[in-house]
Amino acid sequence: MDRLPNELLIYLCSWIPKSDLKSFRCCNKVLADAGQNELFRDFEFRLYPSVHRLYQLGALAASPIAAKLKTLSFESGILLEYADFRYWQAQIYEERTRLKYGTWPDSNSHEYKDFHAGLQARFGPGMQQQYNLYRWHLDQEAELVAKQCSFQQMLRNMNDLAQHCPSVVIKISMAEPKVSLEDVECFDSNLYQHERPEDPDPRRRVSNRRHHLLDHFTNFLTAAHRSSLHVQDMVMLDVPRQLLNGNTTFVAETLPEMFASLRCLDLRISSFPWSDWLSRSGMDPVYLNGRDPFAQRLRKLLDCAAKLDKLRLEFPHGKEAEYSFDIFDRTNLNRFPRKFLPSIQHLKLHRFRCSWEDLKALLQEASQLRTLTLANCRLETCSMIDLIQALPALKLEHVSILGEWSVDEDQGVWHSHTIHDFASCNAATSYEGPYLSNGLKSRVDEFVVKGGPSCPLPRWSSFDEDVTRAWELMGDTTWHFIKDDRR
């Protein structure tokens, strides 16, 4: 097989699952070279709060495989505060049962009884103490990675990476660390006897976890900025808004300098998860003149990114109005224009709230815009029909309206579904197939790009019940209207 032409070998490797491709490359050097490109396609190295993982990053930086690296990410999070041993045990039971049976099985069957007995045997008498020790070990690891020595190690590793791949995508994301049964079983507490005993104060433990998470992201981004890497593409998923705290040198200097060189930005603001009230550490500043200071700092950071080509922006759940006010409201924009808009060619806005006049002004400022995606909006003025009829005038290459649109003037909610989420809506109970290419959404998508003699939806009037009813009757699984009867 290794005598086949190299082009044919590379094509064959594209059909081999990655789990088997590793064994395929171990046969000989010819097959190893042929399968290398496919195995390391979209290669992403995920760093998390672990000293051993930092060591692996250093080993990667010294290896020629580093030239295949596309994304360098840091994933950190906060353990579920109330996840005691019994909660974790029940979670393991549920996950393993769903993985094996798909649905809840018959508890009287012999197969399930054997499965349940085997899983129960793994939770021995000392498992609870082992679980508590492992959780404290994760806290100790998070504290070590948050220190200055770990920052210096990250900086050295990134400088070494820059010699192989000078340009990579920098990504940070906040996610809850998952504790698996195998991790607890394999954990040897005797190897970590040097660690100090667990902090007896639960509030201090919660507060330290939040401070360490912020230090992880700060150290990672600062190291990427100071290294020889050319950071032009950055992804920030579910990052806590406290990362935008303006009282630090990181936000005052490092972040603005990083944003100034960005060409692509995917930004999703979130907040600390779980029992945030336990810490009472004062990490959220008091509102300044009735406005959210984090939203103001986000606006200033975006204005530093004057070279942006692609922007995806998603505001935190429950704070859409506060962040949208600083981005959309024109009463604050006369003296401070949005400097990040003129160069943007691809714009995606998710979970926001504004009036149609403010949204229209924002789209007009983006004079180079080519593609547009709007999702999950609260539209305060005008009808959804007005928005659909105005979009063809922008003459864009692609326009997509997704998610739930709560429109005040329409007195209801519009749902625009894709093939991936239509089943989650109670009103979309019809079969998806015929509506994917011939339904109302496909006609709306074509109209907002190419225009046409008439809008796919009829004109609406708040006093015309027949037209409102027609909206509901015309809808299908891809696009429909639900009237708010509470009004």
KADA-V535048 format. One line per field, one symbol per residue. ss: DSSP state (H for helix, E for strand, - for the rest). psi: psi as a letter, one per 30 degrees, with the letter a starting at -180 (. if undefined). burial: + if it has 24 or more other ideal C-beta (glycine too) atoms within 12 Angstrom, else -. A space follows every 10 residues. Layout:
ss=???
psi=???
burial=???
This chain:
ss=-----HHHHH HHH----HHH HHHHH---HH HHHHHHHHH- --EEEEEE-- HHHHHHHHHH H--HHHHHEE EEEEEE---- ----HHHHHH HHHHHHHHHH H--------H HHHHHHHHHH H-----HHHH HHHHHHHHHH HHHHH--HHH HHHHHHHHHH HHHH----EE EEEE------ HHHHHH--HH HH-------- -HHHHHHHHH HHHHHHHHHH HHHHHH---- --EEEEEEEE HHHH----HH HHHHHHHHHH ---EEEEEEE -----HHH-- -------E-- E-HHHHHHHH HHHH-----E EEEE-----H HHHHHHHH-H HH-------- -----EEEEE EEEE-HHHHH HHHHH----- EEEEEEEEE- ---HHHHHHH HHHH---EEE EEEEEEE--- -EEEEE---- -HHH------ --HHHHHH-H HHHHHHHHHH ---------- ----HHHHHH HHHH----EE EEE----
psi=efflkeeeee eefffkkeef feeeffelee feeefeeeeg khkkkjklik eeeeeeeeee fgkfffffke kjlkjlakkj egiaeeeeee eeeeeeeeee felkljffke eeeeeeeeee ffiaegeeee eeeeeeeeee eeeeffleee eeeeeeeeee effejfjlkk kkkkkkkkjl eeeeefkjff fhffkllkkf jeeeeeeeee eeeeeeeeee eeeeefagkj jfjkkjkhkk fffgjgglfe efeeeeeeff gkfkkjkjka lklbiffeeh ghfjlkkjhg ljfeeeeeee eeffifgkek kkkklkkfge eeeeefeekf fgfefiljff effkfjkkkk ilklleeeee eeeefifgke kkkkkiljjf lllfeeeeff efffhlekkk jlakjjjeef hakkkjlaff gfffkffifl kedffefgae eeeeeeefef alflkfklkk kfgjfeeeee eeeflaffkl kjkjff.
burial=--------+- --+------- +--++----- +--+++-+++ --+-+-++++ +-++--++-+ +----+--+- +++++++++- +-+-+--++- -++--+---- ---------- --------+- --+---+--+ ++++++++++ ++++++---+ +-++++++++ ++-++-++++ +++++++-+- +--+--+--- ---------- ----++++++ ++++++++++ +++++++-+- ++++++++++ ++++++---+ +--+++-+++ ++++++++++ +++--+--+- --+------- -+++++++++ ++++++++++ ++++++--++ +++++++++- -------+-+ +-++++++++ ++++++-+++ -++-++-++- ++++++++++ -+++++++++ ++-+-+--++ ++++++++++ ++++++++-- -+--+-++-- -+--+---++ +++++-+++- ----++++-+ -------+-- ++-+++++++ +++----
